[in-house]
């Protein structure tokens, strides 16, 4: 498999004001692209050519640290872009998580204040 940089599922400025257009351009277009480029270069001539990304990450662990790092970071970033969305976030949490935050941390507002 060859690593490829996916298009973002939203515009570069869609996450403002939480992530600026410039930050998103750098993180996606340069940072993630570097993992793709380096991963492809490190993949050449290895036993992992032609394998899925998941197989590369699992198989390179403990055997090829540089390939593992770049493949793992590429994998992480593929998910990262999809975890965010315009107008996302907020205070809506799944029920069990909200209950535990209330019980253990004094509620979401207190948790946010303490965390900050």
C-alpha angles and dihedrals in degrees: 000000000000117000115238131187109240122219114255114259088232139028120284090250096044096098097053133158090027095047119017124227090247093051092049093046091051096043096046105028098040111014099043090037089058091058089050094048095043092044092053091049092048092046094060113107095005131120087251098068109120093020126120119261091252091052090049093051093047096041098045094051108114092001107065112016097184094050091044091052096048095042091045093049091048089051091048093049093050087063096037093063091052096047090065127064139170111275089008129135120043127135101306108117130172110270099250093047093048090050093051092047089051093047100040105028106029097253137311097283092052091046091052092049094046092046093050 
